[in-house]
């Protein structure tokens, strides 16, 4: 199993419409990816390790897939549509990381 994390860096001038992201963008992704998507979580940053400092990321979406190949095959055909929608909820691009999940 792999996890694809899309992390939106936080800064003083970042704009991020959580309602649009939760109610429009993420459902669009879920519908487009269908059963290839095995799970989805959304983290909203509220703090950092230093009291009073903002979280390093304003939001992080975690998408679960069986493997990298299934992610690429399902996500690739929709990547432009997904990217074009960013302007509707944020002025910052997300950073994408693919991780292998290891159960301990």
ABEGO torsion letter per residue (X at the ends): XBBBBBBBBBBAABBBBAAAAAAAAAAAAAAAAEAABABBBBBBBABBABBGBBBABABBBBBBBABAAAAAAAAAAAAAAAAAAAAAABABBBBBBBBBBBBX
